[in-house]
Amino acid sequence: MEQTIPEENTQETAQTQPEETVTEAPAQPEEKKGFLKRGNKDKAKIEELEKKTAELEEKVAKDRDDYIRLMAEFDNFRRRTAQEKLELVSMASTDTIKGLLPVLDDCERALKVLLESNDSDAAKEGTELIFSKLMSYLKSKGLAVIEAINQPFDTDLHEAVAQFPVQDEEQKGKVFDVVQTGYTLNGKVIRFAKVVVGI
């Protein structure tokens, strides 16, 4: 009952098995080659994408820097414009006030003469009232008198028209007398005080 396998069949199976391994062996390198080619393509794509990303990041950084510079310039422009507008508003009345300074000088002289004379008190009071009202209005607009008497001579505020010899050492280099009152408008000199300086 023993079955015997014909020799031809065993040889066929022996021959078929090695043939299968022989046919599979060359297929593996081709798959590897395909995988390597695909890997090289992917690597090239990755490098290209990284290069594009770096370029885009550089462009974004440049655009951001340009935007920040533009905003800073605009902010400076806005501040400068606001400052110029403020100065224009504050100094708009300079010419008008400068035109009124001779009127103030005349009022001061009139008051001085009236106080020294024996004229009626009504004239003195009327002139004082006009002068004080005009002065208070101009002060509300930013006008201020430059204090000069007994002050050290300052070329930023005073204009020396004469020198006067003084006995007191403390009076030397100081304003001895005021010939014409000086004024500032909002902190800026609009007329220097004409003074006599002690020497």
ChimeraX attribute file (.defattr): number of C-alpha atoms within 10 A of each C-alpha:
attribute: neighborCount
match mode: 1-to-1
recipient: residues
	/A:1	3
	/A:2	4
	/A:3	5
	/A:4	6
	/A:5	8
	/A:6	8
	/A:7	8
	/A:8	9
	/A:9	10
	/A:10	11
	/A:11	10
	/A:12	10
	/A:13	11
	/A:14	11
	/A:15	11
	/A:16	12
	/A:17	10
	/A:18	10
	/A:19	11
	/A:20	10
	/A:21	10
	/A:22	11
	/A:23	10
	/A:24	10
	/A:25	10
	/A:26	10
	/A:27	11
	/A:28	11
	/A:29	11
	/A:30	11
	/A:31	11
	/A:32	11
	/A:33	12
	/A:34	12
	/A:35	12
	/A:36	12
	/A:37	12
	/A:38	12
	/A:39	12
	/A:40	12
	/A:41	12
	/A:42	12
	/A:43	12
	/A:44	12
	/A:45	12
	/A:46	12
	/A:47	12
	/A:48	12
	/A:49	12
	/A:50	12
	/A:51	12
	/A:52	12
	/A:53	12
	/A:54	12
	/A:55	12
	/A:56	12
	/A:57	12
	/A:58	12
	/A:59	12
	/A:60	12
	/A:61	12
	/A:62	12
	/A:63	12
	/A:64	12
	/A:65	12
	/A:66	12
	/A:67	12
	/A:68	12
	/A:69	12
	/A:70	12
	/A:71	12
	/A:72	12
	/A:73	12
	/A:74	12
	/A:75	12
	/A:76	12
	/A:77	12
	/A:78	12
	/A:79	12
	/A:80	12
	/A:81	12
	/A:82	12
	/A:83	12
	/A:84	12
	/A:85	12
	/A:86	12
	/A:87	12
	/A:88	12
	/A:89	11
	/A:90	14
	/A:91	16
	/A:92	11
	/A:93	14
	/A:94	18
	/A:95	10
	/A:96	9
	/A:97	17
	/A:98	15
	/A:99	11
	/A:100	13
	/A:101	18
	/A:102	11
	/A:103	13
	/A:104	17
	/A:105	14
	/A:106	12
	/A:107	18
	/A:108	16
	/A:109	12
	/A:110	17
	/A:111	19
	/A:112	12
	/A:113	13
	/A:114	18
	/A:115	14
	/A:116	9
	/A:117	10
	/A:118	9
	/A:119	11
	/A:120	10
	/A:121	11
	/A:122	9
	/A:123	14
	/A:124	18
	/A:125	13
	/A:126	12
	/A:127	17
	/A:128	17
	/A:129	12
	/A:130	12
	/A:131	19
	/A:132	14
	/A:133	12
	/A:134	15
	/A:135	17
	/A:136	13
	/A:137	11
	/A:138	16
	/A:139	15
	/A:140	9
	/A:141	16
	/A:142	18
	/A:143	22
	/A:144	20
	/A:145	15
	/A:146	16
	/A:147	15
	/A:148	22
	/A:149	15
	/A:150	17
	/A:151	14
	/A:152	16
	/A:153	21
	/A:154	14
	/A:155	10
	/A:156	9
	/A:157	19
	/A:158	25
	/A:159	20
	/A:160	17
	/A:161	13
	/A:162	13
	/A:163	15
	/A:164	12
	/A:165	11
	/A:166	14
	/A:167	9
	/A:168	9
	/A:169	10
	/A:170	10
	/A:171	17
	/A:172	18
	/A:173	18
	/A:174	20
	/A:175	25
	/A:176	23
	/A:177	17
	/A:178	20
	/A:179	13
	/A:180	14
	/A:181	19
	/A:182	22
	/A:183	21
	/A:184	18
	/A:185	21
	/A:186	16
	/A:187	10
	/A:188	13
	/A:189	18
	/A:190	19
	/A:191	19
	/A:192	18
	/A:193	26
	/A:194	20
	/A:195	24
	/A:196	23
	/A:197	27
	/A:198	23
	/A:199	16
